[in-house]
Amino acid sequence: MGGLREVVEPFVASGPAGVAIRTRIKQLTPEDEKVLRLVGAYLGALASKDLKARCADGLEHSTETWAARKRALTPVTSSRWAGAITKASHDQWALSRRCQLAHIQSLEAGVATIAHRLAQPVGQKGSKNTPGGYRSRQEWFAKSRRLHVLEDRLEGERSDRQAGSVHVVRGGKRLARTRHHLEAAQLTEAGWRERWECERWFLQADGESGKRYGNETLRVTPEGRLSIKLPTPLKDLANAPHGRYLLTGTVRFIHRRTEWADRVEANRAVAYRISYDPARNRWYVTASWQTPPTRIIPLESALADGVIAVDTNADHLAAWRLDVHGNPIGHPRHFFYDLSGTADHRDAQVRHALTRLLHWAKACGVAAIAVEDLDFTAEKTREKHGRRKRFRQLISGMPTGRLRARLSSMADAIGIAVIAVDPAYTSKWGAQHWQKPLTSKNRTTTRHDAAAVAIGRRAQGHRIRRRTAPPPQHQSDAVGHRTAQAPSGVPGREGPRPRIPGPRTRSVGAGCGANAGNQNAQHRSGRSAEHGSWQQDPLPLSP
């Protein structure tokens, strides 16, 4: 047991910090689309220049430099558009810094792994915790060259981080690289150019409490009318007072419509973002706002009615319901999803699987769902798993972050707690202790189902292993107590079993007799009933 790592205690995950809903803008006229394109392109060019200025500031950024950038943007836009652009640039720079740190940590892990394996003899087998040497001299030579490449990259990233320099691409690095592989992406140059320009538009603004409908820049009324505060050079396009353009198209939110309407009517802050999908030729608007932190219920209260344990896999969720004692109830359930295709398709698949899971949990009357606290950030590098390319692709394709965010948000909306469990050894110990006992003629228990049971028992504070087998000497207590769950200090462990209603056999009823549970009244070896005082009646002297 000395080689096992310490298992972290389970905890109730916190709920979401905000809400985002999206809907389509319908019935737009050509004039509306023209205005949206002009405003988005104009503000997008200003946002690109401001982001360049923010990246040039680096670690020298301060409130004074932020205010200076905002003052420079105000005459050519407006004070609110200038605030939205500068805040978006600052958030983008901060996100890039976090990604830079994660990349440095990944490079450090790769360099350490390669250096360790290069120091081992060629063909040296590794242990369970540490890798061995490389298989051949050719592989050793190739990895030695890769070590120098990674060390150069690591040195460059460390220098950039120390200097506060980040590399950002407005519109996305992936889309920028697609320009050189249009044939593989099945895109024409004109089609790619349109997508690139749309991604670089800027049509978003944060809300402000106390202002009309919660946003002065992008405003949506409770009736669904969307209007835009035009920048100063484009005020000639206004069709409403105070330099605003009122779109002909209407907006109707379906999901969380009541919450959105309550905020808008109370003039509470709501942020909006307008986007365009060139493939579908559709315009969308996304509304978002912050929510107060939900009160986290105690772990004992969440587990009062049992738990539904979930094992996350690459293509499905394996779930099983457990009672308060950690025993599986009923049959396991599988919720499948397909993670191929576009990002929207993958997101819809995950959302659909989680919806079915939560509906089942609600129908069972369970107030908690136990899931593994998965994070494969340091577990999917090519240096850690070497030739196991399919395994790296498997864990890279698992939507751990998106699934965790989706589950916490959706579960919080219906009042179900999410319990995060340490994933250490759940698959191994679950298969060892639960897969075979839970398999019958009518049910085949998979390794993932057994892992779900292990996850649920760990969330409840029970040991993953099952009750130990009875001792060999006639199932008695001669070599120790029968179960690991009933140690010597448990009161009543030697007492009679509770009476089971109904007859046990055809002739004798269950629990019959006044002394059915009294061991001393039974004629057994070592009992006081056998050695008690008694007197035999005298034999008759005459017939």
Contacts in CASP RR format, 6 or more apart in sequence:
PFRMAT RR
TARGET T0000
AUTHOR 0000-0000-0000
METHOD contacts of the structure
MODEL  1
MGGLREVVEPFVASGPAGVAIRTRIKQLTPEDEKVLRLVGAYLGALASKD
LKARCADGLEHSTETWAARKRALTPVTSSRWAGAITKASHDQWALSRRCQ
LAHIQSLEAGVATIAHRLAQPVGQKGSKNTPGGYRSRQEWFAKSRRLHVL
EDRLEGERSDRQAGSVHVVRGGKRLARTRHHLEAAQLTEAGWRERWECER
WFLQADGESGKRYGNETLRVTPEGRLSIKLPTPLKDLANAPHGRYLLTGT
VRFIHRRTEWADRVEANRAVAYRISYDPARNRWYVTASWQTPPTRIIPLE
SALADGVIAVDTNADHLAAWRLDVHGNPIGHPRHFFYDLSGTADHRDAQV
RHALTRLLHWAKACGVAAIAVEDLDFTAEKTREKHGRRKRFRQLISGMPT
GRLRARLSSMADAIGIAVIAVDPAYTSKWGAQHWQKPLTSKNRTTTRHDA
AAVAIGRRAQGHRIRRRTAPPPQHQSDAVGHRTAQAPSGVPGREGPRPRI
PGPRTRSVGAGCGANAGNQNAQHRSGRSAEHGSWQQDPLPLSP
3 129 0 8 1.000
4 424 0 8 1.000
4 425 0 8 1.000
5 424 0 8 1.000
7 422 0 8 1.000
7 424 0 8 1.000
7 425 0 8 1.000
7 458 0 8 1.000
8 373 0 8 1.000
8 422 0 8 1.000
9 422 0 8 1.000
10 299 0 8 1.000
10 370 0 8 1.000
10 419 0 8 1.000
10 420 0 8 1.000
10 421 0 8 1.000
10 422 0 8 1.000
10 458 0 8 1.000
10 459 0 8 1.000
10 461 0 8 1.000
11 299 0 8 1.000
11 419 0 8 1.000
11 420 0 8 1.000
12 296 0 8 1.000
12 297 0 8 1.000
12 298 0 8 1.000
12 299 0 8 1.000
12 302 0 8 1.000
12 368 0 8 1.000
12 417 0 8 1.000
12 418 0 8 1.000
12 419 0 8 1.000
12 420 0 8 1.000
13 404 0 8 1.000
13 408 0 8 1.000
13 417 0 8 1.000
13 418 0 8 1.000
13 419 0 8 1.000
13 420 0 8 1.000
14 293 0 8 1.000
14 294 0 8 1.000
14 296 0 8 1.000
14 408 0 8 1.000
15 293 0 8 1.000
15 294 0 8 1.000
15 296 0 8 1.000
15 408 0 8 1.000
15 409 0 8 1.000
15 412 0 8 1.000
15 418 0 8 1.000
16 291 0 8 1.000
16 405 0 8 1.000
16 408 0 8 1.000
16 409 0 8 1.000
16 412 0 8 1.000
17 290 0 8 1.000
17 291 0 8 1.000
17 293 0 8 1.000
18 288 0 8 1.000
18 289 0 8 1.000
18 290 0 8 1.000
18 291 0 8 1.000
19 256 0 8 1.000
19 259 0 8 1.000
19 288 0 8 1.000
19 289 0 8 1.000
19 291 0 8 1.000
19 409 0 8 1.000
20 286 0 8 1.000
20 287 0 8 1.000
20 288 0 8 1.000
21 253 0 8 1.000
21 255 0 8 1.000
21 256 0 8 1.000
21 260 0 8 1.000
21 286 0 8 1.000
21 287 0 8 1.000
21 288 0 8 1.000
22 284 0 8 1.000
22 285 0 8 1.000
22 286 0 8 1.000
22 287 0 8 1.000
23 251 0 8 1.000
23 252 0 8 1.000
23 253 0 8 1.000
23 254 0 8 1.000
23 284 0 8 1.000
23 285 0 8 1.000
24 282 0 8 1.000
24 283 0 8 1.000
24 284 0 8 1.000
25 226 0 8 1.000
25 247 0 8 1.000
25 249 0 8 1.000
25 250 0 8 1.000
25 251 0 8 1.000
25 274 0 8 1.000
25 283 0 8 1.000
25 284 0 8 1.000
25 285 0 8 1.000
26 249 0 8 1.000
26 250 0 8 1.000
26 252 0 8 1.000
27 248 0 8 1.000
27 249 0 8 1.000
27 250 0 8 1.000
28 36 0 8 1.000
28 247 0 8 1.000
28 248 0 8 1.000
28 249 0 8 1.000
28 283 0 8 1.000
29 248 0 8 1.000
29 249 0 8 1.000
31 248 0 8 1.000
32 247 0 8 1.000
32 248 0 8 1.000
32 249 0 8 1.000
33 283 0 8 1.000
35 228 0 8 1.000
35 230 0 8 1.000
35 234 0 8 1.000
35 237 0 8 1.000
35 245 0 8 1.000
35 247 0 8 1.000
36 203 0 8 1.000
36 228 0 8 1.000
36 247 0 8 1.000
36 274 0 8 1.000
36 276 0 8 1.000
36 283 0 8 1.000
37 201 0 8 1.000
38 234 0 8 1.000
38 237 0 8 1.000
39 203 0 8 1.000
39 228 0 8 1.000
39 230 0 8 1.000
39 231 0 8 1.000
39 234 0 8 1.000
40 201 0 8 1.000
40 202 0 8 1.000
40 203 0 8 1.000
41 197 0 8 1.000
41 201 0 8 1.000
42 231 0 8 1.000
42 233 0 8 1.000
42 234 0 8 1.000
43 77 0 8 1.000
43 81 0 8 1.000
43 85 0 8 1.000
43 201 0 8 1.000
43 202 0 8 1.000
43 203 0 8 1.000
43 231 0 8 1.000
44 170 0 8 1.000
44 200 0 8 1.000
44 201 0 8 1.000
44 202 0 8 1.000
46 73 0 8 1.000
46 76 0 8 1.000
46 77 0 8 1.000
46 85 0 8 1.000
46 202 0 8 1.000
47 85 0 8 1.000
47 88 0 8 1.000
47 89 0 8 1.000
47 170 0 8 1.000
47 202 0 8 1.000
48 170 0 8 1.000
48 200 0 8 1.000
50 69 0 8 1.000
50 73 0 8 1.000
50 85 0 8 1.000
50 86 0 8 1.000
50 89 0 8 1.000
51 89 0 8 1.000
51 92 0 8 1.000
51 93 0 8 1.000
51 168 0 8 1.000
51 170 0 8 1.000
53 69 0 8 1.000
53 89 0 8 1.000
54 61 0 8 1.000
54 69 0 8 1.000
54 86 0 8 1.000
54 89 0 8 1.000
54 90 0 8 1.000
54 92 0 8 1.000
54 93 0 8 1.000
55 93 0 8 1.000
55 165 0 8 1.000
55 166 0 8 1.000
55 168 0 8 1.000
57 65 0 8 1.000
58 93 0 8 1.000
58 163 0 8 1.000
58 164 0 8 1.000
58 165 0 8 1.000
58 166 0 8 1.000
59 163 0 8 1.000
59 164 0 8 1.000
61 90 0 8 1.000
61 93 0 8 1.000
66 86 0 8 1.000
66 90 0 8 1.000
69 86 0 8 1.000
69 89 0 8 1.000
70 79 0 8 1.000
70 82 0 8 1.000
70 83 0 8 1.000
70 86 0 8 1.000
71 82 0 8 1.000
73 81 0 8 1.000
73 82 0 8 1.000
73 83 0 8 1.000
73 85 0 8 1.000
73 86 0 8 1.000
74 82 0 8 1.000
75 232 0 8 1.000
76 231 0 8 1.000
76 232 0 8 1.000
76 233 0 8 1.000
77 85 0 8 1.000
77 231 0 8 1.000
77 232 0 8 1.000
78 217 0 8 1.000
78 229 0 8 1.000
78 231 0 8 1.000
78 232 0 8 1.000
80 205 0 8 1.000
80 216 0 8 1.000
80 217 0 8 1.000
80 229 0 8 1.000
81 205 0 8 1.000
81 217 0 8 1.000
81 229 0 8 1.000
81 231 0 8 1.000
84 202 0 8 1.000
84 204 0 8 1.000
84 205 0 8 1.000
84 206 0 8 1.000
84 217 0 8 1.000
85 202 0 8 1.000
87 206 0 8 1.000
88 202 0 8 1.000
88 204 0 8 1.000
92 168 0 8 1.000
92 170 0 8 1.000
93 166 0 8 1.000
93 168 0 8 1.000
96 166 0 8 1.000
96 167 0 8 1.000
96 168 0 8 1.000
97 161 0 8 1.000
97 164 0 8 1.000
97 166 0 8 1.000
100 157 0 8 1.000
100 160 0 8 1.000
100 161 0 8 1.000
100 166 0 8 1.000
101 161 0 8 1.000
102 377 0 8 1.000
103 157 0 8 1.000
104 154 0 8 1.000
104 157 0 8 1.000
104 158 0 8 1.000
104 161 0 8 1.000
105 377 0 8 1.000
105 378 0 8 1.000
106 377 0 8 1.000
106 378 0 8 1.000
106 381 0 8 1.000
107 150 0 8 1.000
107 153 0 8 1.000
107 154 0 8 1.000
107 157 0 8 1.000
108 154 0 8 1.000
109 378 0 8 1.000
109 381 0 8 1.000
109 383 0 8 1.000
109 384 0 8 1.000
110 150 0 8 1.000
110 381 0 8 1.000
110 383 0 8 1.000
110 384 0 8 1.000
111 147 0 8 1.000
111 150 0 8 1.000
111 151 0 8 1.000
111 154 0 8 1.000
113 131 0 8 1.000
113 381 0 8 1.000
113 383 0 8 1.000
113 384 0 8 1.000
114 143 0 8 1.000
114 146 0 8 1.000
114 147 0 8 1.000
114 150 0 8 1.000
114 383 0 8 1.000
115 147 0 8 1.000
116 130 0 8 1.000
116 131 0 8 1.000
116 132 0 8 1.000
117 131 0 8 1.000
117 132 0 8 1.000
117 133 0 8 1.000
117 134 0 8 1.000
117 143 0 8 1.000
118 133 0 8 1.000
118 134 0 8 1.000
118 140 0 8 1.000
118 143 0 8 1.000
118 144 0 8 1.000
118 147 0 8 1.000
120 126 0 8 1.000
120 131 0 8 1.000
120 132 0 8 1.000
120 133 0 8 1.000
120 134 0 8 1.000
121 133 0 8 1.000
122 133 0 8 1.000
122 134 0 8 1.000
122 135 0 8 1.000
122 136 0 8 1.000
122 137 0 8 1.000
122 140 0 8 1.000
123 132 0 8 1.000
123 133 0 8 1.000
123 134 0 8 1.000
123 135 0 8 1.000
123 136 0 8 1.000
124 132 0 8 1.000
124 133 0 8 1.000
125 132 0 8 1.000
125 133 0 8 1.000
126 132 0 8 1.000
126 133 0 8 1.000
133 140 0 8 1.000
134 140 0 8 1.000
134 143 0 8 1.000
160 166 0 8 1.000
160 167 0 8 1.000
169 176 0 8 1.000
170 199 0 8 1.000
170 200 0 8 1.000
171 196 0 8 1.000
171 199 0 8 1.000
171 200 0 8 1.000
172 199 0 8 1.000
175 192 0 8 1.000
175 195 0 8 1.000
175 196 0 8 1.000
175 199 0 8 1.000
176 196 0 8 1.000
178 185 0 8 1.000
178 187 0 8 1.000
178 192 0 8 1.000
179 192 0 8 1.000
179 196 0 8 1.000
182 188 0 8 1.000
182 189 0 8 1.000
182 192 0 8 1.000
185 192 0 8 1.000
187 195 0 8 1.000
191 278 0 8 1.000
194 278 0 8 1.000
195 278 0 8 1.000
198 275 0 8 1.000
198 276 0 8 1.000
198 278 0 8 1.000
201 276 0 8 1.000
203 218 0 8 1.000
203 273 0 8 1.000
203 274 0 8 1.000
203 275 0 8 1.000
204 218 0 8 1.000
204 271 0 8 1.000
204 272 0 8 1.000
204 273 0 8 1.000
204 274 0 8 1.000
205 215 0 8 1.000
205 217 0 8 1.000
205 218 0 8 1.000
205 271 0 8 1.000
205 272 0 8 1.000
206 215 0 8 1.000
206 269 0 8 1.000
206 271 0 8 1.000
207 214 0 8 1.000
207 215 0 8 1.000
207 216 0 8 1.000
207 217 0 8 1.000
207 269 0 8 1.000
207 270 0 8 1.000
207 271 0 8 1.000
207 272 0 8 1.000
208 214 0 8 1.000
208 215 0 8 1.000
208 216 0 8 1.000
208 269 0 8 1.000
209 267 0 8 1.000
209 268 0 8 1.000
209 269 0 8 1.000
210 267 0 8 1.000
210 268 0 8 1.000
210 269 0 8 1.000
211 267 0 8 1.000
212 219 0 8 1.000
212 267 0 8 1.000
213 219 0 8 1.000
213 220 0 8 1.000
213 221 0 8 1.000
213 222 0 8 1.000
213 264 0 8 1.000
213 267 0 8 1.000
213 270 0 8 1.000
214 263 0 8 1.000
214 264 0 8 1.000
214 267 0 8 1.000
214 268 0 8 1.000
214 269 0 8 1.000
214 270 0 8 1.000
215 269 0 8 1.000
215 270 0 8 1.000
215 271 0 8 1.000
215 272 0 8 1.000
216 229 0 8 1.000
217 228 0 8 1.000
217 229 0 8 1.000
218 226 0 8 1.000
218 227 0 8 1.000
218 228 0 8 1.000
218 229 0 8 1.000
218 272 0 8 1.000
218 274 0 8 1.000
219 226 0 8 1.000
219 227 0 8 1.000
219 228 0 8 1.000
219 229 0 8 1.000
219 244 0 8 1.000
220 226 0 8 1.000
220 251 0 8 1.000
220 264 0 8 1.000
220 270 0 8 1.000
220 272 0 8 1.000
220 285 0 8 1.000
220 287 0 8 1.000
221 264 0 8 1.000
222 261 0 8 1.000
222 264 0 8 1.000
222 265 0 8 1.000
223 250 0 8 1.000
224 250 0 8 1.000
224 251 0 8 1.000
224 252 0 8 1.000
225 246 0 8 1.000
225 247 0 8 1.000
225 250 0 8 1.000
225 251 0 8 1.000
226 246 0 8 1.000
226 247 0 8 1.000
226 249 0 8 1.000
226 250 0 8 1.000
226 251 0 8 1.000
226 285 0 8 1.000
227 240 0 8 1.000
227 244 0 8 1.000
227 245 0 8 1.000
227 246 0 8 1.000
227 247 0 8 1.000
228 244 0 8 1.000
228 245 0 8 1.000
228 247 0 8 1.000
229 242 0 8 1.000
229 243 0 8 1.000
229 244 0 8 1.000
230 237 0 8 1.000
230 238 0 8 1.000
230 243 0 8 1.000
230 244 0 8 1.000
230 245 0 8 1.000
235 243 0 8 1.000
237 245 0 8 1.000
238 244 0 8 1.000
238 245 0 8 1.000
239 245 0 8 1.000
239 246 0 8 1.000
240 246 0 8 1.000
251 285 0 8 1.000
253 260 0 8 1.000
253 287 0 8 1.000
260 270 0 8 1.000
260 287 0 8 1.000
260 289 0 8 1.000
263 269 0 8 1.000
263 270 0 8 1.000
263 289 0 8 1.000
264 270 0 8 1.000
268 289 0 8 1.000
269 289 0 8 1.000
269 290 0 8 1.000
270 287 0 8 1.000
270 288 0 8 1.000
270 289 0 8 1.000
271 287 0 8 1.000
271 288 0 8 1.000
271 289 0 8 1.000
272 285 0 8 1.000
272 286 0 8 1.000
272 287 0 8 1.000
272 288 0 8 1.000
273 285 0 8 1.000
273 286 0 8 1.000
273 288 0 8 1.000
274 283 0 8 1.000
274 284 0 8 1.000
274 285 0 8 1.000
274 286 0 8 1.000
275 283 0 8 1.000
275 284 0 8 1.000
275 285 0 8 1.000
275 286 0 8 1.000
276 282 0 8 1.000
276 283 0 8 1.000
276 284 0 8 1.000
277 283 0 8 1.000
277 284 0 8 1.000
294 412 0 8 1.000
296 417 0 8 1.000
297 417 0 8 1.000
299 419 0 8 1.000
301 367 0 8 1.000
302 367 0 8 1.000
302 368 0 8 1.000
302 417 0 8 1.000
302 419 0 8 1.000
303 324 0 8 1.000
303 368 0 8 1.000
303 419 0 8 1.000
303 459 0 8 1.000
303 460 0 8 1.000
304 324 0 8 1.000
304 367 0 8 1.000
305 324 0 8 1.000
305 365 0 8 1.000
305 366 0 8 1.000
305 367 0 8 1.000
305 368 0 8 1.000
306 321 0 8 1.000
306 322 0 8 1.000
306 323 0 8 1.000
306 324 0 8 1.000
306 326 0 8 1.000
306 366 0 8 1.000
306 367 0 8 1.000
306 368 0 8 1.000
306 460 0 8 1.000
307 321 0 8 1.000
307 322 0 8 1.000
307 366 0 8 1.000
307 368 0 8 1.000
307 369 0 8 1.000
307 370 0 8 1.000
307 419 0 8 1.000
307 456 0 8 1.000
307 459 0 8 1.000
307 460 0 8 1.000
308 319 0 8 1.000
308 320 0 8 1.000
308 321 0 8 1.000
308 322 0 8 1.000
308 357 0 8 1.000
308 360 0 8 1.000
308 361 0 8 1.000
308 364 0 8 1.000
308 366 0 8 1.000
308 368 0 8 1.000
308 369 0 8 1.000
308 370 0 8 1.000
309 319 0 8 1.000
309 320 0 8 1.000
309 321 0 8 1.000
309 322 0 8 1.000
309 369 0 8 1.000
309 370 0 8 1.000
309 371 0 8 1.000
309 452 0 8 1.000
309 453 0 8 1.000
309 454 0 8 1.000
309 455 0 8 1.000
309 456 0 8 1.000
309 457 0 8 1.000
309 459 0 8 1.000
310 317 0 8 1.000
310 318 0 8 1.000
310 319 0 8 1.000
310 357 0 8 1.000
310 369 0 8 1.000
310 370 0 8 1.000
310 371 0 8 1.000
310 452 0 8 1.000
310 455 0 8 1.000
311 317 0 8 1.000
311 318 0 8 1.000
311 319 0 8 1.000
311 372 0 8 1.000
311 426 0 8 1.000
311 427 0 8 1.000
311 448 0 8 1.000
311 449 0 8 1.000
311 451 0 8 1.000
311 452 0 8 1.000
311 455 0 8 1.000
312 371 0 8 1.000
312 372 0 8 1.000
312 374 0 8 1.000
312 398 0 8 1.000
312 400 0 8 1.000
312 403 0 8 1.000
313 398 0 8 1.000
313 448 0 8 1.000
314 339 0 8 1.000
314 394 0 8 1.000
314 395 0 8 1.000
314 397 0 8 1.000
314 398 0 8 1.000
315 336 0 8 1.000
315 337 0 8 1.000
315 338 0 8 1.000
315 339 0 8 1.000
316 334 0 8 1.000
316 335 0 8 1.000
316 336 0 8 1.000
316 337 0 8 1.000
316 353 0 8 1.000
316 448 0 8 1.000
317 334 0 8 1.000
317 335 0 8 1.000
317 337 0 8 1.000
317 353 0 8 1.000
317 354 0 8 1.000
317 357 0 8 1.000
318 332 0 8 1.000
318 333 0 8 1.000
318 334 0 8 1.000
318 446 0 8 1.000
318 448 0 8 1.000
318 449 0 8 1.000
318 451 0 8 1.000
318 452 0 8 1.000
319 332 0 8 1.000
319 333 0 8 1.000
319 334 0 8 1.000
319 335 0 8 1.000
319 357 0 8 1.000
319 360 0 8 1.000
319 452 0 8 1.000
320 328 0 8 1.000
320 329 0 8 1.000
320 332 0 8 1.000
320 333 0 8 1.000
320 449 0 8 1.000
320 452 0 8 1.000
320 453 0 8 1.000
321 328 0 8 1.000
321 329 0 8 1.000
321 330 0 8 1.000
321 364 0 8 1.000
321 366 0 8 1.000
322 328 0 8 1.000
322 329 0 8 1.000
322 453 0 8 1.000
322 456 0 8 1.000
322 457 0 8 1.000
322 460 0 8 1.000
323 329 0 8 1.000
324 460 0 8 1.000
325 462 0 8 1.000
326 456 0 8 1.000
326 457 0 8 1.000
326 460 0 8 1.000
326 462 0 8 1.000
328 434 0 8 1.000
328 438 0 8 1.000
328 453 0 8 1.000
331 443 0 8 1.000
332 445 0 8 1.000
332 446 0 8 1.000
332 449 0 8 1.000
332 452 0 8 1.000
333 357 0 8 1.000
333 360 0 8 1.000
335 353 0 8 1.000
335 354 0 8 1.000
335 356 0 8 1.000
335 357 0 8 1.000
336 353 0 8 1.000
337 349 0 8 1.000
337 350 0 8 1.000
337 352 0 8 1.000
337 353 0 8 1.000
338 345 0 8 1.000
338 349 0 8 1.000
339 346 0 8 1.000
339 349 0 8 1.000
339 350 0 8 1.000
339 397 0 8 1.000
339 399 0 8 1.000
340 346 0 8 1.000
346 399 0 8 1.000
346 402 0 8 1.000
347 402 0 8 1.000
350 399 0 8 1.000
350 402 0 8 1.000
350 403 0 8 1.000
350 406 0 8 1.000
351 406 0 8 1.000
351 410 0 8 1.000
354 403 0 8 1.000
354 406 0 8 1.000
354 407 0 8 1.000
354 410 0 8 1.000
355 410 0 8 1.000
357 369 0 8 1.000
358 369 0 8 1.000
358 410 0 8 1.000
358 411 0 8 1.000
358 414 0 8 1.000
358 416 0 8 1.000
361 369 0 8 1.000
361 416 0 8 1.000
362 414 0 8 1.000
362 416 0 8 1.000
366 416 0 8 1.000
367 415 0 8 1.000
367 416 0 8 1.000
367 417 0 8 1.000
368 416 0 8 1.000
368 417 0 8 1.000
368 418 0 8 1.000
368 419 0 8 1.000
368 459 0 8 1.000
369 407 0 8 1.000
369 411 0 8 1.000
369 416 0 8 1.000
369 417 0 8 1.000
369 418 0 8 1.000
369 419 0 8 1.000
370 419 0 8 1.000
370 421 0 8 1.000
370 455 0 8 1.000
370 456 0 8 1.000
370 458 0 8 1.000
370 459 0 8 1.000
370 460 0 8 1.000
371 404 0 8 1.000
371 407 0 8 1.000
371 418 0 8 1.000
371 419 0 8 1.000
371 420 0 8 1.000
371 421 0 8 1.000
371 455 0 8 1.000
372 420 0 8 1.000
372 421 0 8 1.000
372 422 0 8 1.000
372 423 0 8 1.000
372 426 0 8 1.000
372 455 0 8 1.000
373 420 0 8 1.000
373 421 0 8 1.000
373 422 0 8 1.000
373 423 0 8 1.000
374 398 0 8 1.000
374 400 0 8 1.000
374 401 0 8 1.000
374 404 0 8 1.000
374 423 0 8 1.000
375 400 0 8 1.000
375 401 0 8 1.000
376 395 0 8 1.000
376 396 0 8 1.000
376 398 0 8 1.000
376 400 0 8 1.000
378 384 0 8 1.000
379 395 0 8 1.000
380 392 0 8 1.000
380 395 0 8 1.000
380 396 0 8 1.000
381 392 0 8 1.000
382 389 0 8 1.000
382 392 0 8 1.000
385 391 0 8 1.000
385 392 0 8 1.000
386 392 0 8 1.000
407 418 0 8 1.000
408 418 0 8 1.000
411 417 0 8 1.000
411 418 0 8 1.000
412 418 0 8 1.000
419 459 0 8 1.000
421 455 0 8 1.000
421 456 0 8 1.000
421 458 0 8 1.000
421 459 0 8 1.000
422 458 0 8 1.000
423 455 0 8 1.000
425 454 0 8 1.000
425 464 0 8 1.000
426 451 0 8 1.000
426 454 0 8 1.000
426 455 0 8 1.000
426 458 0 8 1.000
426 464 0 8 1.000
427 447 0 8 1.000
427 448 0 8 1.000
427 450 0 8 1.000
427 451 0 8 1.000
427 454 0 8 1.000
429 454 0 8 1.000
429 464 0 8 1.000
429 465 0 8 1.000
430 447 0 8 1.000
430 450 0 8 1.000
430 451 0 8 1.000
430 453 0 8 1.000
430 454 0 8 1.000
430 464 0 8 1.000
431 447 0 8 1.000
431 450 0 8 1.000
431 451 0 8 1.000
433 450 0 8 1.000
433 454 0 8 1.000
433 464 0 8 1.000
433 465 0 8 1.000
433 466 0 8 1.000
434 445 0 8 1.000
434 450 0 8 1.000
434 453 0 8 1.000
434 454 0 8 1.000
434 466 0 8 1.000
435 445 0 8 1.000
435 446 0 8 1.000
435 447 0 8 1.000
435 449 0 8 1.000
435 450 0 8 1.000
436 445 0 8 1.000
437 466 0 8 1.000
438 445 0 8 1.000
438 449 0 8 1.000
438 450 0 8 1.000
438 453 0 8 1.000
439 445 0 8 1.000
454 464 0 8 1.000
457 463 0 8 1.000
457 464 0 8 1.000
458 464 0 8 1.000
463 484 0 8 1.000
465 484 0 8 1.000
467 483 0 8 1.000
467 484 0 8 1.000
467 485 0 8 1.000
468 482 0 8 1.000
468 483 0 8 1.000
468 484 0 8 1.000
470 482 0 8 1.000
471 477 0 8 1.000
471 478 0 8 1.000
471 479 0 8 1.000
471 480 0 8 1.000
471 482 0 8 1.000
472 479 0 8 1.000
473 479 0 8 1.000
475 482 0 8 1.000
481 487 0 8 1.000
481 488 0 8 1.000
481 493 0 8 1.000
486 493 0 8 1.000
495 517 0 8 1.000
496 516 0 8 1.000
496 517 0 8 1.000
496 519 0 8 1.000
499 510 0 8 1.000
499 511 0 8 1.000
500 510 0 8 1.000
501 510 0 8 1.000
502 509 0 8 1.000
502 510 0 8 1.000
503 509 0 8 1.000
503 510 0 8 1.000
504 510 0 8 1.000
504 511 0 8 1.000
511 517 0 8 1.000
515 521 0 8 1.000
515 522 0 8 1.000
519 527 0 8 1.000
520 527 0 8 1.000
520 528 0 8 1.000
520 529 0 8 1.000
521 529 0 8 1.000
522 529 0 8 1.000
523 529 0 8 1.000
523 530 0 8 1.000
524 530 0 8 1.000
END
